[in-house]
Amino acid sequence: MQWNAAQLALDRLIERSFPELRGSTIELKPIGLARLFTHFVTSPLSGNVCARRDVVETMPEAAARGILAHELSHAVHFRSLTWWQSCALMVRYVLSPRYRTHIERGADLETIRRGYGADLLLAKQFLRTRYPWRTRHHRHYLTEDEVRERL
């Protein structure tokens, strides 16, 4: 999916399925230093979705939609946090694998609840086959089988 098309897809997802984010400026931005650890991340402070451009541009549209819906699920959660709570979340996320799992599985479940489970499954399959060396990170998310069970 082209980078500009991904921003449009993000806007469409907000309009169709994330009404609580309407009126917010959520932009797709190139990922910075976090690219060493992940392909996508949503900032608890700004709500912006940061992504590796090379990953976005090789993803099928449905898979990109699944990941973007997952990231918007984070943005919904982060909206209710104060600045201090957002900072605490970031520290806990980095230091506690158990907390990271709680946050990521919660975002996966919310993505499915909002109707993007099939797209999320495609995203998981794409990332697993395209980036197999990153499978150690997958333990924090729902597995493909767990997503299938919830479709």
Order of alpha helices (4+ residues) and beta strands (2+ residues): alpha-beta-beta-beta-alpha-alpha-alpha-alpha-alpha-alpha
